[in-house]
């Protein structure tokens, strides 16, 4: 759900646990929170500052695009083989 929200250009407010820690970059693609009040404060902040929300959302989209799409992984994998072949 985290990457799906980020793909829709939405910043994520989440607890830093499990795989979320590799998806969200605190302060860049969203925010981590420590407790319920902290989560609420960060959500309210994003609502009151749509320019920040938009910037984090765009960062989130680009982060997913570069790091979590199969097509991006395949492209890098094929580029690696191309580079190996062209060296010889």
Buried (B, 14 or more C-beta within 10 A) or exposed (E): EBBEBBBEBBBBBBBEEEEBEEBBBEEEBBBBBEEEEBBEBBBEEBEEEEEEBBBBBEBBBEBBEEEBEEEEEEEEEEEEEEEEEEEE
